[in-house]
């Protein structure tokens, strides 16, 4: 009989039908949900909470201590939702005293060599491309896609259904439903293909387009554009989400497309 050679701390809580390949390391104060597969040389450290039916590939580390000099060893967590895949050598650090936890949602794909830093909140159904680096306390809303090699500055907010060009450097907030690219990062239109794939209606798409015509094509500043959207555009869930995002944008938003 071949030995497994994995280390599983006796206090770790392991669900049903979890597959633990050889040379996996599972620390104290770890919870792993039913049906998850930990591939050889995956590392799950103190404070990690892994959901059901996840896949953690070789070399990936979940729950590493933050790369933040303010961290003083406080008890924090790194939470991964159900059905999420973390590919080779990707890292998800746990939180600091700032928020106490780092969150990666359900049905996400975190590709190889990506990094999600302390206190990030990554929503559901998100794809983060190979070698992307997400700094501390970034918020990424549901259904966003970040192409490979993205760099996201700390405290940035990326809205839902956003598509970022590979190799982008994100230093400002990216409003929802848009595609963005170039350097410096700029608005390049709404994510029409993604919205249609997710069954947005023509009326919903028109509402989104009207908002961004006001924001990026009317020569108004952001405050003026918000006022015009509120006064001139009919209420919709999409309009209201865009308005809420713009009002809460602490780092400013990406610029409009320019030649």
Residue pairs with C-beta under 8 A, 6 or more apart in sequence:
4 20
4 21
4 22
5 22
5 23
6 20
6 21
6 22
6 23
6 24
6 25
6 26
7 24
7 25
7 26
8 14
8 20
8 24
8 26
9 26
9 27
9 28
9 30
11 28
11 29
12 26
12 27
12 28
12 29
12 30
12 31
12 32
13 30
13 31
13 32
14 20
14 26
14 32
15 32
15 33
15 34
15 35
15 36
15 52
16 34
16 35
17 34
17 35
18 32
18 33
18 34
18 35
18 36
18 37
18 38
19 36
19 37
19 38
20 26
20 38
21 37
21 38
21 39
21 40
21 42
22 40
23 40
23 41
24 38
24 39
24 40
24 41
24 42
24 43
24 44
25 42
25 43
25 44
25 45
26 32
26 38
26 44
27 44
27 45
27 46
27 48
27 63
28 46
29 46
29 47
30 44
30 45
30 46
30 47
30 48
30 49
30 50
30 63
31 48
31 49
31 50
32 38
32 44
32 48
32 50
33 50
33 51
33 52
33 53
33 54
33 82
34 52
34 53
35 52
35 53
36 50
36 51
36 52
36 53
36 54
36 55
36 56
37 54
37 55
37 56
38 44
38 56
39 55
39 56
39 57
39 58
40 58
41 58
41 59
42 56
42 57
42 58
42 59
42 60
42 61
42 62
43 60
43 61
43 62
43 64
44 50
44 56
44 61
44 62
44 63
45 61
45 62
45 63
45 64
45 65
45 94
46 63
46 94
47 63
47 75
47 76
47 77
47 78
47 94
48 62
48 63
48 77
48 78
48 80
48 94
49 77
49 78
49 79
49 80
50 56
50 62
50 80
51 80
51 81
51 82
51 83
51 84
51 106
52 82
52 83
53 82
53 83
54 80
54 82
54 83
54 84
54 85
54 86
55 84
55 85
55 86
56 62
56 86
57 85
57 86
57 87
57 88
57 90
57 112
58 88
58 89
59 88
59 89
60 86
60 87
60 88
60 89
60 90
60 91
61 90
61 91
61 92
62 78
62 80
62 86
62 91
62 92
63 77
63 78
63 92
63 93
63 94
64 78
64 91
64 92
64 93
64 94
65 71
65 73
65 93
65 94
66 76
66 93
66 94
66 95
66 96
66 117
66 118
66 119
66 136
67 93
67 117
67 118
68 96
68 117
68 118
68 136
70 96
70 97
70 98
71 96
71 97
71 118
72 97
74 96
74 97
74 100
76 94
76 95
76 96
76 97
76 100
76 101
76 102
76 118
77 94
77 95
77 100
77 101
77 102
78 92
78 93
78 94
78 95
78 101
78 102
78 104
79 101
79 102
79 103
79 104
80 86
80 92
80 104
81 103
81 104
81 105
81 106
81 107
81 108
81 124
82 106
82 107
83 106
83 107
84 104
84 105
84 106
84 107
84 108
84 109
84 110
85 108
85 109
85 110
86 92
86 104
86 110
87 109
87 110
87 111
87 112
87 114
87 130
88 112
88 113
89 112
89 113
90 110
90 111
90 112
90 113
90 114
90 115
90 116
91 114
91 115
91 116
92 102
92 104
92 110
92 116
93 102
93 115
93 116
93 117
93 118
94 101
94 102
94 118
95 101
95 102
95 118
95 119
96 118
96 119
96 136
98 118
98 119
98 136
98 137
99 119
99 121
99 137
100 119
101 119
102 116
102 117
102 118
102 119
102 120
102 121
103 120
103 121
103 122
104 110
104 116
104 120
104 122
105 122
105 123
105 124
105 125
105 126
105 142
106 124
106 125
107 124
107 125
108 122
108 124
108 125
108 126
108 127
108 128
109 126
109 127
109 128
110 116
110 128
111 127
111 128
111 129
111 130
111 131
111 132
111 148
112 130
112 131
113 130
113 131
114 128
114 129
114 130
114 131
114 132
114 133
114 134
115 132
115 133
115 134
116 122
116 128
116 134
117 134
117 135
117 136
117 137
117 138
117 154
118 136
118 137
119 136
119 137
120 134
120 136
120 137
120 138
120 139
120 140
121 138
121 139
121 140
122 128
122 134
122 138
122 140
123 140
123 141
123 142
123 143
123 144
123 160
124 142
124 143
125 142
125 143
126 140
126 142
126 143
126 144
126 145
126 146
127 144
127 145
127 146
128 134
128 140
128 146
128 150
129 145
129 146
129 147
129 148
129 149
129 150
129 166
130 148
130 149
131 148
131 149
132 146
132 147
132 148
132 149
132 150
132 151
132 152
133 150
133 151
133 152
134 140
134 150
134 152
135 152
135 153
135 154
135 155
135 156
136 154
136 155
137 154
137 155
138 152
138 153
138 154
138 155
138 156
138 157
138 158
139 156
139 157
139 158
140 146
140 157
140 158
141 157
141 158
141 159
141 160
141 162
141 176
142 160
142 161
143 160
143 161
143 194
143 198
144 158
144 159
144 160
144 161
144 162
144 163
144 164
145 162
145 163
145 164
145 194
146 152
146 158
146 164
146 168
147 163
147 164
147 165
147 166
147 167
147 168
148 166
148 167
149 166
149 167
150 164
150 166
150 167
150 168
150 169
150 170
151 168
151 169
151 170
152 158
152 170
153 169
153 170
153 171
153 251
155 250
155 251
156 170
156 171
156 172
156 173
156 174
156 251
157 173
157 174
157 245
157 248
157 249
157 250
157 251
158 164
158 170
158 173
158 174
159 173
159 174
159 175
159 176
159 177
159 178
159 241
159 245
160 176
160 177
160 241
161 176
161 177
161 191
161 194
161 195
161 198
162 174
162 175
162 176
162 177
162 178
162 179
162 180
162 191
163 178
163 179
163 180
163 191
163 194
164 170
164 174
164 179
164 180
164 181
164 185
165 179
165 180
165 181
165 182
165 188
168 180
168 181
168 183
168 185
169 183
169 184
169 185
170 185
170 254
171 184
171 185
171 251
172 185
172 249
172 251
172 252
172 253
172 254
172 255
173 245
173 249
173 250
173 251
173 252
173 253
173 254
174 180
174 185
174 253
174 254
175 187
175 212
175 215
175 242
175 245
175 246
175 249
175 253
175 254
176 241
176 242
176 245
177 190
177 191
177 195
177 208
177 212
177 238
177 242
178 187
178 188
178 189
178 190
178 191
178 212
179 187
179 188
179 189
179 190
179 191
180 186
180 187
180 188
180 254
181 188
182 188
182 257
184 254
184 255
185 254
185 255
186 254
186 255
186 256
186 257
186 258
187 212
187 216
187 254
187 255
187 256
187 257
188 257
189 212
189 257
190 205
190 208
190 209
190 212
192 205
195 204
195 205
195 208
196 205
200 208
203 236
204 236
204 237
204 238
207 233
207 234
207 236
207 238
207 239
208 238
208 239
208 242
210 233
210 239
211 229
211 233
211 238
211 239
211 242
211 243
214 220
214 225
214 228
214 229
214 232
214 233
215 222
215 225
215 229
215 246
215 256
216 256
216 257
217 256
218 225
218 228
220 228
222 246
222 249
222 252
222 253
225 246
226 243
226 246
226 247
229 239
229 242
229 243
230 243
233 239
246 253
